[in-house]
Amino acid sequence: MLHDDYFEYYERLASWKFDEFDISSECLTEWDLYKILRSLVSEDSCVLDLGTGGGEKVIAEYPECRQIIATDYSPQMIATAKRNLAKSGRTDISFRVMDNLKMDVGEELFDVVVARHTVTDPAQIIKCLKPGGHLLIRGVDKYDCWGLKMVFGDGQGYSDPVPQSIRDYENVISAGFADVTLVPICERDYFRDRDAFKGFLSKVPILDGVPDDGLLDEYIARNTICGRIRLQRQYYGITARKNDRCRKS
Ligand SMILES: C[S@@+](CC[C@H](N)C(=O)[O-])C[C@H]1O[C@@H](n2cnc3c(N)ncnc32)[C@H](O)[C@@H]1O
């Protein structure tokens, strides 16, 4: 999908509920974004959450602290997030529209910047972190749902010459971060039946377009385990630290 197509997609997605697909997940890798976040955040911390979506994760999973600013380029997502915040009772979070690729927050403001399943520009992120501040990225990699993408011969990142994880990793290092680690994260999602699986694939941008029935059945025949359809997920986690010696230029 092109940048503008993604924007339209996320504007529509703001009112969708993924609970309807009843997905159960199994994590095969010990890398927990929220556990790492909790270890870095104190009650005095300021946190920036990039590409926050409807705010579900930041509201439910982020530790309470002095201030969390959560941003997204989709006004519809931010409207959903504000509604979710009002129901939550949390007072340390505020939401606003911002493009991650044209960040307009001030310099050296945040102790931690988090970007979960969204695009990033580490060269912009490093400027808004305090010296010694941390960057946490969790992303979806080229080899996510690879068995499915191979059956269809297309999909998100299918033809990327370099996986997104490696591009992010290199960009984080190039931006000047220290202590950069990249961890592949393997998970398995299970769907109760074909309708739930097809409905999910029709809404997410894993494949290019609505899945063809014949190819879908081919995949399901090979990936049904104990009556449930399995989808192999491949994510990545990046942690990095802004050097203490970095100063505002
Ligand atoms: C898959 S959702 C992830 C939402 C949330 N971070 C989570 O983990 O549940 C991706 C979000 O990134 C946002 N996004 C994509 N490109 C963006 C950009 N250039 N600037 C800001 N937000 C962006 C989308 O609008 C969407 O809400």
The ligand as an ORCA input file, in Angstrom:
! r2SCAN-3c Opt
* xyz 0 1
  C      -1.247     -1.027     13.579
  S      -1.737      0.484     14.323
  C      -0.899      0.384     15.881
  C      -1.598      1.157     16.954
  C      -0.966      1.048     18.353
  N       0.386      1.549     18.378
  C      -0.991     -0.384     18.838
  O       0.073     -0.977     18.943
  O      -2.074     -0.900     19.098
  C      -0.698      1.634     13.430
  C      -1.008      3.078     13.761
  O       0.039      3.900     13.234
  C      -0.542      5.046     12.673
  N       0.386      5.595     11.675
  C       0.788      5.034     10.509
  N       1.637      5.872      9.863
  C       1.767      6.968     10.648
  C       2.510      8.180     10.535
  N       3.273      8.455      9.470
  N       2.415      9.077     11.529
  C       1.635      8.831     12.609
  N       0.885      7.721     12.781
  C       0.978      6.803     11.810
  C      -1.859      4.573     12.092
  O      -2.791      5.622     11.908
  C      -2.305      3.557     13.122
  O      -3.147      4.121     14.087
*
